[in-house]
Amino acid sequence: MRGADITQEALFTTVHLESFVPKNHPLRSIRSLFNEALRRIDWLLCGAYSERGRESIPPERLLRAQLLQVLYTIRSERQLMEQMSYNLLFRWFVGLTVDDVVWNHSTFSKNRDRLLEHDVIPALFEEVVAIARKRNLLSEEHFSVDGTLIQAWASQKSFRPKDEDDSDSTGGGRNQEVDFHGEKRLNDTHESKTDPDARSFKKSKGSEAKLAYLGHTLMENRNGLMVKARTSLATGRGERDTAVDLLAELPGSRRKTIGADKNYDTREFVDSCRGMNVTPHVARNDKRRGGSAIDSRTSRHEGYAASMKVRKRIEEGFGWGKTVGLIRQIKVRGLARVNAVFNMTFIGWNLTRMVNLQGGSA
């Protein structure tokens, strides 16, 4: 007998969200690892909130929601809250029940800013790395470093002289005509009126200049996990200067190696590495004026050849961050906010890698 197409909901239900999530779903292991990292920064979260006043959105839920935004390529808080309202998997992951009211997107954004003020997400990134170290997933000797261009959330039309007032515009609405061809536009004399931290920058000769930031990661070579992640203003020295800072923060005093591409083949960077007891396995740039800073004493060893091969894996993380994650063109403005999104993106990368390395179990 044909069944009738009638929807009739029960008056009461006893089904729990837990029952909707398959036992082997990868988010179960990711959530377990992420919750472990959250517990390790509980002291920081307590210090970010007053003991008086109305209760805020629990910061743990805010952070789980931001992680979902990275893992599922959700472009805005408005879309995230829309998904949260009907996606049972998202509700379960964040910690909401079926009956909980989903936050307004503006409330979510305002509460997120409190975490930004206390550098919660960079601290959370460090705790995820500490968990990986505790589980013996990291190399403590061999690393690779690289940088990537992050396109800013600002138009080239907004890149105008610093002394120009908004009232100097000729009208035409939000998308007015601007002809800057033939005009010499430099970061020293111009700035973006919508994102002053963004810099006009091009990654290589012949490519177009874009308003951008630089993202930097330090990868351990055993499993391709990112042990450091940071953003900087887009300058010609940004990659090398930030790489030196990241290397200086590595724990331990034992000798290390660092693989890098030809952009890092400068006398200053190589000398800085050696001063920190780090052997620079940098790709030789023999066309550079004065020749390469790497001589045969370094490049003749098998370890150098191994670093040259493994260092390219760092591009996998950047590729994941720009296709799955949110860093191809960042949807926030200001260096601090960009850094928070960048760190959360590589928290997602590390957690995904850790779950895969451990066979899907936390």
C-alpha positions as a Markdown table, in Angstrom:
| # | Residue | x | y | z |
|---|---|---|---|---|
| 1 | Met | 0.0 | 0.0 | 0.0 |
| 2 | Arg | 1.3 | 3.5 | -0.9 |
| 3 | Gly | 2.2 | 5.6 | 2.1 |
| 4 | Ala | 0.6 | 9.0 | 2.4 |
| 5 | Asp | 2.9 | 12.1 | 2.1 |
| 6 | Ile | 1.9 | 13.7 | 5.3 |
| 7 | Thr | 4.2 | 15.3 | 7.8 |
| 8 | Gln | 3.0 | 15.1 | 11.4 |
| 9 | Glu | 5.5 | 16.0 | 14.1 |
| 10 | Ala | 5.3 | 14.4 | 17.5 |
| 11 | Leu | 4.4 | 16.6 | 20.5 |
| 12 | Phe | 7.5 | 15.6 | 22.4 |
| 13 | Thr | 10.8 | 14.1 | 21.3 |
| 14 | Thr | 13.6 | 12.4 | 23.3 |
| 15 | Val | 16.2 | 12.2 | 20.5 |
| 16 | His | 19.5 | 13.8 | 21.3 |
| 17 | Leu | 21.8 | 15.6 | 18.9 |
| 18 | Glu | 24.6 | 13.0 | 19.7 |
| 19 | Ser | 22.5 | 10.3 | 18.0 |
| 20 | Phe | 22.6 | 12.2 | 14.7 |
| 21 | Val | 26.4 | 12.2 | 14.4 |
| 22 | Pro | 27.9 | 9.0 | 13.1 |
| 23 | Lys | 30.4 | 7.3 | 15.5 |
| 24 | Asn | 33.1 | 7.5 | 12.8 |
| 25 | His | 32.5 | 11.1 | 11.8 |
| 26 | Pro | 35.9 | 13.0 | 11.6 |
| 27 | Leu | 34.5 | 15.9 | 13.6 |
| 28 | Arg | 34.3 | 13.8 | 16.7 |
| 29 | Ser | 38.0 | 13.4 | 16.9 |
| 30 | Ile | 38.6 | 17.0 | 15.9 |
| 31 | Arg | 36.2 | 18.2 | 18.6 |
| 32 | Ser | 37.9 | 16.0 | 21.2 |
| 33 | Leu | 41.4 | 17.5 | 20.4 |
| 34 | Phe | 40.0 | 21.0 | 20.2 |
| 35 | Asn | 38.3 | 20.7 | 23.6 |
| 36 | Glu | 41.6 | 19.5 | 25.1 |
| 37 | Ala | 43.3 | 22.6 | 23.8 |
| 38 | Leu | 40.4 | 24.8 | 25.1 |
| 39 | Arg | 40.8 | 23.3 | 28.6 |
| 40 | Arg | 44.5 | 24.2 | 28.6 |
| 41 | Ile | 43.7 | 28.0 | 28.0 |
| 42 | Asp | 40.9 | 28.1 | 30.6 |
| 43 | Trp | 43.0 | 30.5 | 32.7 |
| 44 | Leu | 43.2 | 32.9 | 29.8 |
| 45 | Leu | 39.5 | 32.8 | 29.1 |
| 46 | Cys | 38.7 | 33.5 | 32.8 |
| 47 | Gly | 40.9 | 36.6 | 32.7 |
| 48 | Ala | 39.2 | 37.9 | 29.6 |
| 49 | Tyr | 35.8 | 38.1 | 31.3 |
| 50 | Ser | 34.5 | 40.1 | 34.2 |
| 51 | Glu | 32.9 | 38.3 | 37.2 |
| 52 | Arg | 29.9 | 40.7 | 37.1 |
| 53 | Gly | 27.2 | 41.5 | 34.6 |
| 54 | Arg | 25.2 | 39.4 | 32.3 |
| 55 | Glu | 26.5 | 36.1 | 31.0 |
| 56 | Ser | 28.2 | 36.3 | 27.6 |
| 57 | Ile | 28.2 | 33.7 | 24.9 |
| 58 | Pro | 30.5 | 31.0 | 26.2 |
| 59 | Pro | 33.9 | 31.7 | 24.6 |
| 60 | Glu | 34.4 | 27.9 | 24.0 |
| 61 | Arg | 31.3 | 28.0 | 21.7 |
| 62 | Leu | 32.6 | 31.1 | 19.9 |
| 63 | Leu | 35.9 | 29.4 | 19.2 |
| 64 | Arg | 34.3 | 26.1 | 18.1 |
| 65 | Ala | 32.0 | 28.1 | 15.7 |
| 66 | Gln | 35.1 | 29.9 | 14.2 |
| 67 | Leu | 36.8 | 26.5 | 13.7 |
| 68 | Leu | 33.7 | 25.3 | 11.8 |
| 69 | Gln | 33.8 | 28.4 | 9.7 |
| 70 | Val | 37.3 | 27.4 | 8.6 |
| 71 | Leu | 36.7 | 23.7 | 8.1 |
| 72 | Tyr | 33.5 | 24.2 | 6.0 |
| 73 | Thr | 34.6 | 27.3 | 4.1 |
| 74 | Ile | 31.9 | 29.5 | 5.5 |
| 75 | Arg | 32.6 | 33.0 | 4.2 |
| 76 | Ser | 30.8 | 35.2 | 6.8 |
| 77 | Glu | 29.3 | 35.2 | 10.3 |
| 78 | Arg | 25.9 | 35.8 | 8.7 |
| 79 | Gln | 26.2 | 32.5 | 6.8 |
| 80 | Leu | 27.6 | 30.7 | 9.8 |
| 81 | Met | 24.6 | 31.7 | 12.0 |
| 82 | Glu | 22.3 | 30.6 | 9.2 |
| 83 | Gln | 23.9 | 27.2 | 9.1 |
| 84 | Met | 23.8 | 27.0 | 12.8 |
| 85 | Ser | 20.1 | 27.5 | 12.9 |
| 86 | Tyr | 19.3 | 24.3 | 10.9 |
| 87 | Asn | 22.5 | 22.2 | 10.7 |
| 88 | Leu | 22.3 | 19.6 | 13.5 |
| 89 | Leu | 26.0 | 18.6 | 13.1 |
| 90 | Phe | 27.0 | 22.3 | 13.6 |
| 91 | Arg | 24.8 | 22.6 | 16.7 |
| 92 | Trp | 26.3 | 19.5 | 18.2 |
| 93 | Phe | 29.9 | 20.5 | 17.4 |
| 94 | Val | 29.5 | 24.0 | 18.9 |
| 95 | Gly | 27.6 | 22.8 | 22.0 |
| 96 | Leu | 24.0 | 24.1 | 21.3 |
| 97 | Thr | 20.9 | 22.0 | 21.9 |
| 98 | Val | 18.0 | 21.8 | 19.5 |
| 99 | Asp | 16.1 | 24.3 | 21.6 |
| 100 | Asp | 18.9 | 26.9 | 22.0 |
| 101 | Val | 18.4 | 30.1 | 20.1 |
| 102 | Val | 21.2 | 30.8 | 17.6 |
| 103 | Trp | 23.0 | 34.1 | 18.1 |
| 104 | Asn | 22.6 | 37.1 | 15.9 |
| 105 | His | 25.6 | 37.5 | 13.6 |
| 106 | Ser | 26.3 | 41.0 | 15.0 |
| 107 | Thr | 26.3 | 39.7 | 18.5 |
| 108 | Phe | 28.7 | 36.9 | 17.5 |
| 109 | Ser | 31.1 | 39.5 | 15.9 |
| 110 | Lys | 31.1 | 41.7 | 19.0 |
| 111 | Asn | 31.8 | 38.8 | 21.4 |
| 112 | Arg | 34.6 | 37.6 | 19.1 |
| 113 | Asp | 36.3 | 40.9 | 19.4 |
| 114 | Arg | 36.9 | 40.2 | 23.2 |
| 115 | Leu | 38.9 | 37.2 | 22.2 |
| 116 | Leu | 40.9 | 39.3 | 19.8 |
| 117 | Glu | 41.8 | 41.8 | 22.6 |
| 118 | His | 43.3 | 39.0 | 24.7 |
| 119 | Asp | 45.2 | 37.1 | 21.9 |
| 120 | Val | 43.2 | 34.0 | 22.7 |
| 121 | Ile | 43.4 | 32.4 | 19.2 |
| 122 | Pro | 47.3 | 32.6 | 19.0 |
| 123 | Ala | 47.4 | 31.1 | 22.5 |
| 124 | Leu | 45.0 | 28.3 | 21.4 |
| 125 | Phe | 47.2 | 27.6 | 18.4 |
| 126 | Glu | 50.2 | 27.1 | 20.7 |
| 127 | Glu | 48.2 | 24.6 | 22.8 |
| 128 | Val | 47.2 | 22.6 | 19.7 |
| 129 | Val | 50.9 | 22.4 | 18.9 |
| 130 | Ala | 51.7 | 21.4 | 22.5 |
| 131 | Ile | 49.2 | 18.5 | 22.2 |
| 132 | Ala | 50.9 | 17.3 | 19.0 |
| 133 | Arg | 54.3 | 17.5 | 20.7 |
| 134 | Lys | 52.9 | 15.5 | 23.7 |
| 135 | Arg | 51.7 | 12.8 | 21.2 |
| 136 | Asn | 55.2 | 12.7 | 19.6 |
| 137 | Leu | 53.9 | 14.0 | 16.2 |
| 138 | Leu | 56.5 | 16.7 | 15.8 |
| 139 | Ser | 60.1 | 16.8 | 14.7 |
| 140 | Glu | 62.2 | 18.9 | 17.1 |
| 141 | Glu | 65.2 | 19.2 | 14.7 |
| 142 | His | 64.1 | 19.7 | 11.1 |
| 143 | Phe | 61.8 | 22.6 | 10.0 |
| 144 | Ser | 60.8 | 24.5 | 6.9 |
| 145 | Val | 59.6 | 28.1 | 6.6 |
| 146 | Asp | 57.8 | 30.0 | 3.9 |
| 147 | Gly | 55.4 | 32.9 | 3.4 |
| 148 | Thr | 52.3 | 33.5 | 1.3 |
| 149 | Leu | 50.4 | 36.5 | 0.0 |
| 150 | Ile | 47.0 | 37.1 | 1.6 |
| 151 | Gln | 44.8 | 39.5 | -0.4 |
| 152 | Ala | 43.3 | 42.2 | 1.7 |
| 153 | Trp | 39.6 | 43.0 | 1.9 |
| 154 | Ala | 40.1 | 46.3 | 0.2 |
| 155 | Ser | 39.9 | 47.6 | -3.3 |
| 156 | Gln | 42.7 | 49.2 | -5.3 |
| 157 | Lys | 40.5 | 52.2 | -5.6 |
| 158 | Ser | 40.8 | 52.8 | -1.8 |
| 159 | Phe | 44.6 | 53.1 | -2.2 |
| 160 | Arg | 44.9 | 56.9 | -2.2 |
| 161 | Pro | 47.3 | 59.6 | -1.0 |
| 162 | Lys | 47.6 | 59.7 | 2.7 |
| 163 | Asp | 47.0 | 63.4 | 2.9 |
| 164 | Glu | 43.8 | 63.1 | 0.8 |
| 165 | Asp | 40.6 | 63.8 | 2.7 |
| 166 | Asp | 37.4 | 61.8 | 2.0 |
| 167 | Ser | 35.7 | 65.1 | 1.1 |
| 168 | Asp | 38.2 | 65.4 | -1.8 |
| 169 | Ser | 36.5 | 62.7 | -3.8 |
| 170 | Thr | 34.6 | 63.7 | -6.8 |
| 171 | Gly | 31.4 | 61.8 | -6.0 |
| 172 | Gly | 30.0 | 58.9 | -7.9 |
| 173 | Gly | 28.8 | 56.8 | -4.9 |
| 174 | Arg | 30.6 | 53.9 | -3.3 |
| 175 | Asn | 31.9 | 52.6 | -6.6 |
| 176 | Gln | 33.1 | 55.8 | -8.2 |
| 177 | Glu | 35.4 | 55.9 | -11.2 |
| 178 | Val | 39.1 | 56.2 | -10.4 |
| 179 | Asp | 41.8 | 56.5 | -13.0 |
| 180 | Phe | 45.2 | 55.8 | -11.4 |
| 181 | His | 47.0 | 54.6 | -14.5 |
| 182 | Gly | 50.4 | 56.3 | -14.9 |
| 183 | Glu | 50.2 | 57.6 | -11.3 |
| 184 | Lys | 53.2 | 56.6 | -9.0 |
| 185 | Arg | 51.6 | 55.0 | -6.0 |
| 186 | Leu | 53.9 | 54.0 | -3.2 |
| 187 | Asn | 53.2 | 52.7 | 0.3 |
| 188 | Asp | 55.2 | 55.7 | 1.7 |
| 189 | Thr | 52.8 | 58.2 | 0.1 |
| 190 | His | 49.5 | 56.2 | -0.2 |
| 191 | Glu | 47.3 | 54.0 | 2.0 |
| 192 | Ser | 44.1 | 52.2 | 1.8 |
| 193 | Lys | 41.2 | 54.3 | 3.2 |
| 194 | Thr | 39.3 | 51.1 | 4.1 |
| 195 | Asp | 42.2 | 49.0 | 5.5 |
| 196 | Pro | 45.2 | 51.2 | 6.5 |
| 197 | Asp | 47.2 | 48.1 | 7.5 |
| 198 | Ala | 47.1 | 46.6 | 4.0 |
| 199 | Arg | 50.1 | 47.3 | 1.8 |
| 200 | Ser | 50.4 | 47.4 | -2.0 |
| 201 | Phe | 52.6 | 44.4 | -2.8 |
| 202 | Lys | 53.5 | 41.9 | -5.5 |
| 203 | Lys | 54.9 | 38.5 | -4.8 |
| 204 | Ser | 57.2 | 38.4 | -7.9 |
| 205 | Lys | 58.3 | 40.4 | -10.9 |
| 206 | Gly | 55.8 | 40.7 | -13.6 |
| 207 | Ser | 52.8 | 40.0 | -11.3 |
| 208 | Glu | 50.2 | 42.7 | -10.4 |
| 209 | Ala | 50.4 | 44.6 | -7.2 |
| 210 | Lys | 47.6 | 43.9 | -4.7 |
| 211 | Leu | 46.6 | 45.3 | -1.3 |
| 212 | Ala | 47.8 | 42.4 | 0.9 |
| 213 | Tyr | 49.3 | 41.0 | 4.0 |
| 214 | Leu | 51.9 | 38.3 | 4.3 |
| 215 | Gly | 51.2 | 35.0 | 6.1 |
| 216 | His | 54.2 | 33.0 | 7.5 |
| 217 | Thr | 54.3 | 29.5 | 8.8 |
| 218 | Leu | 57.1 | 27.3 | 10.3 |
| 219 | Met | 56.5 | 23.6 | 9.5 |
| 220 | Glu | 58.1 | 20.7 | 11.2 |
| 221 | Asn | 59.3 | 18.2 | 8.6 |
| 222 | Arg | 58.2 | 14.9 | 10.0 |
| 223 | Asn | 54.4 | 15.2 | 9.5 |
| 224 | Gly | 53.9 | 18.6 | 7.9 |
| 225 | Leu | 52.3 | 20.2 | 11.0 |
| 226 | Met | 52.6 | 24.0 | 11.4 |
| 227 | Val | 54.4 | 24.8 | 14.7 |
| 228 | Lys | 54.3 | 28.6 | 14.2 |
| 229 | Ala | 51.9 | 30.8 | 12.3 |
| 230 | Arg | 51.9 | 34.6 | 12.0 |
| 231 | Thr | 51.0 | 37.5 | 9.7 |
| 232 | Ser | 52.9 | 40.7 | 9.0 |
| 233 | Leu | 52.6 | 43.8 | 6.9 |
| 234 | Ala | 53.5 | 43.1 | 3.3 |
| 235 | Thr | 57.1 | 44.4 | 2.8 |
| 236 | Gly | 60.1 | 43.1 | 0.9 |
| 237 | Arg | 61.8 | 42.0 | 4.1 |
| 238 | Gly | 58.7 | 40.7 | 5.8 |
| 239 | Glu | 59.2 | 37.0 | 5.0 |
| 240 | Arg | 62.9 | 36.8 | 6.2 |
| 241 | Asp | 62.4 | 39.1 | 9.3 |
| 242 | Thr | 59.4 | 37.1 | 10.5 |
| 243 | Ala | 61.1 | 33.8 | 9.8 |
| 244 | Val | 64.0 | 34.8 | 12.1 |
| 245 | Asp | 61.5 | 35.8 | 14.8 |
| 246 | Leu | 59.7 | 32.4 | 14.5 |
| 247 | Leu | 62.9 | 30.4 | 14.7 |
| 248 | Ala | 64.0 | 32.3 | 17.8 |
| 249 | Glu | 60.8 | 31.1 | 19.5 |
| 250 | Leu | 61.4 | 27.4 | 18.9 |
| 251 | Pro | 62.0 | 25.5 | 22.2 |
| 252 | Gly | 65.2 | 23.7 | 23.0 |
| 253 | Ser | 68.9 | 24.5 | 22.4 |
| 254 | Arg | 69.9 | 21.6 | 20.2 |
| 255 | Arg | 71.0 | 22.2 | 16.6 |
| 256 | Lys | 68.2 | 22.5 | 14.1 |
| 257 | Thr | 67.9 | 22.8 | 10.3 |
| 258 | Ile | 65.6 | 25.1 | 8.4 |
| 259 | Gly | 64.6 | 24.6 | 4.7 |
| 260 | Ala | 63.5 | 27.6 | 2.7 |
| 261 | Asp | 63.3 | 28.8 | -0.9 |
| 262 | Lys | 65.6 | 31.2 | -2.8 |
| 263 | Asn | 63.9 | 34.3 | -1.4 |
| 264 | Tyr | 65.7 | 33.5 | 1.9 |
| 265 | Asp | 69.1 | 33.2 | 0.3 |
| 266 | Thr | 70.6 | 36.4 | 1.8 |
| 267 | Arg | 73.7 | 36.8 | 3.9 |
| 268 | Glu | 71.7 | 38.5 | 6.6 |
| 269 | Phe | 69.2 | 35.7 | 7.0 |
| 270 | Val | 71.8 | 32.9 | 6.8 |
| 271 | Asp | 74.0 | 34.6 | 9.4 |
| 272 | Ser | 71.0 | 35.1 | 11.7 |
| 273 | Cys | 70.2 | 31.4 | 11.5 |
| 274 | Arg | 73.7 | 30.3 | 12.2 |
| 275 | Gly | 73.8 | 32.7 | 15.2 |
| 276 | Met | 70.8 | 30.7 | 16.6 |
| 277 | Asn | 72.4 | 27.3 | 16.1 |
| 278 | Val | 70.2 | 26.7 | 13.1 |
| 279 | Thr | 71.7 | 25.3 | 9.9 |
| 280 | Pro | 70.2 | 27.1 | 6.9 |
| 281 | His | 69.1 | 24.6 | 4.2 |
| 282 | Val | 68.2 | 27.4 | 1.9 |
| 283 | Ala | 67.8 | 26.9 | -1.9 |
| 284 | Arg | 70.8 | 28.5 | -3.6 |
| 285 | Asn | 70.1 | 31.6 | -5.7 |
| 286 | Asp | 73.3 | 31.8 | -7.8 |
| 287 | Lys | 71.9 | 34.6 | -9.9 |
| 288 | Arg | 71.7 | 37.0 | -6.9 |
| 289 | Arg | 74.2 | 39.8 | -6.9 |
| 290 | Gly | 77.3 | 38.6 | -5.1 |
| 291 | Gly | 76.3 | 35.0 | -5.5 |
| 292 | Ser | 74.6 | 32.6 | -3.1 |
| 293 | Ala | 75.1 | 32.9 | 0.7 |
| 294 | Ile | 75.0 | 29.0 | 0.8 |
| 295 | Asp | 78.3 | 27.4 | -0.1 |
| 296 | Ser | 79.2 | 23.8 | -0.7 |
| 297 | Arg | 80.0 | 23.1 | 2.9 |
| 298 | Thr | 76.2 | 23.1 | 3.5 |
| 299 | Ser | 74.8 | 22.0 | 0.1 |
| 300 | Arg | 77.0 | 18.9 | -0.3 |
| 301 | His | 75.4 | 17.0 | 2.6 |
| 302 | Glu | 72.5 | 14.6 | 2.2 |
| 303 | Gly | 70.5 | 16.4 | 4.8 |
| 304 | Tyr | 70.5 | 19.5 | 2.6 |
| 305 | Ala | 69.0 | 17.5 | -0.3 |
| 306 | Ala | 66.4 | 16.0 | 2.0 |
| 307 | Ser | 65.4 | 19.5 | 3.3 |
| 308 | Met | 65.1 | 20.7 | -0.3 |
| 309 | Lys | 62.6 | 17.9 | -1.0 |
| 310 | Val | 60.6 | 18.1 | 2.2 |
| 311 | Arg | 60.3 | 21.9 | 2.4 |
| 312 | Lys | 57.8 | 22.0 | -0.5 |
| 313 | Arg | 55.2 | 20.3 | 1.7 |
| 314 | Ile | 54.7 | 23.6 | 3.3 |
| 315 | Glu | 52.8 | 24.7 | 0.2 |
| 316 | Glu | 50.2 | 22.0 | 1.0 |
| 317 | Gly | 49.2 | 23.9 | 4.1 |
| 318 | Phe | 48.9 | 27.2 | 2.1 |
| 319 | Gly | 46.9 | 25.5 | -0.6 |
| 320 | Trp | 44.5 | 24.0 | 2.0 |
| 321 | Gly | 44.2 | 27.4 | 3.7 |
| 322 | Lys | 43.3 | 29.1 | 0.5 |
| 323 | Thr | 40.9 | 26.5 | -0.9 |
| 324 | Val | 39.2 | 25.1 | 2.3 |
| 325 | Gly | 40.2 | 27.8 | 4.7 |
| 326 | Leu | 39.6 | 31.5 | 4.6 |
| 327 | Ile | 43.0 | 33.1 | 3.6 |
| 328 | Arg | 42.9 | 33.5 | -0.1 |
| 329 | Gln | 41.2 | 36.9 | 0.3 |
| 330 | Ile | 40.7 | 37.7 | 4.0 |
| 331 | Lys | 37.3 | 39.0 | 5.0 |
| 332 | Val | 38.4 | 41.0 | 8.0 |
| 333 | Arg | 40.5 | 44.2 | 8.2 |
| 334 | Gly | 43.5 | 45.1 | 10.4 |
| 335 | Leu | 46.6 | 43.1 | 11.1 |
| 336 | Ala | 45.4 | 41.7 | 14.5 |
| 337 | Arg | 42.1 | 40.4 | 13.0 |
| 338 | Val | 44.0 | 38.9 | 9.9 |
| 339 | Asn | 46.4 | 37.2 | 12.3 |
| 340 | Ala | 43.5 | 35.7 | 14.3 |
| 341 | Val | 41.9 | 34.2 | 11.1 |
| 342 | Phe | 45.3 | 33.0 | 9.9 |
| 343 | Asn | 46.0 | 31.2 | 13.2 |
| 344 | Met | 42.5 | 29.6 | 13.3 |
| 345 | Thr | 43.0 | 28.4 | 9.7 |
| 346 | Phe | 46.2 | 26.6 | 10.7 |
| 347 | Ile | 44.6 | 25.3 | 13.9 |
| 348 | Gly | 42.1 | 23.6 | 11.5 |
| 349 | Trp | 45.0 | 22.3 | 9.3 |
| 350 | Asn | 46.9 | 20.9 | 12.3 |
| 351 | Leu | 43.8 | 19.2 | 13.9 |
| 352 | Thr | 42.9 | 17.6 | 10.5 |
| 353 | Arg | 46.4 | 16.3 | 10.1 |
| 354 | Met | 46.6 | 15.0 | 13.6 |
| 355 | Val | 43.4 | 13.1 | 13.3 |
| 356 | Asn | 44.6 | 11.6 | 10.0 |
| 357 | Leu | 48.0 | 10.7 | 11.5 |
| 358 | Gln | 46.3 | 8.9 | 14.4 |
| 359 | Gly | 44.0 | 6.9 | 12.1 |
| 360 | Gly | 40.9 | 9.0 | 12.8 |
| 361 | Ser | 40.9 | 8.7 | 16.6 |
| 362 | Ala | 41.7 | 11.4 | 19.1 |
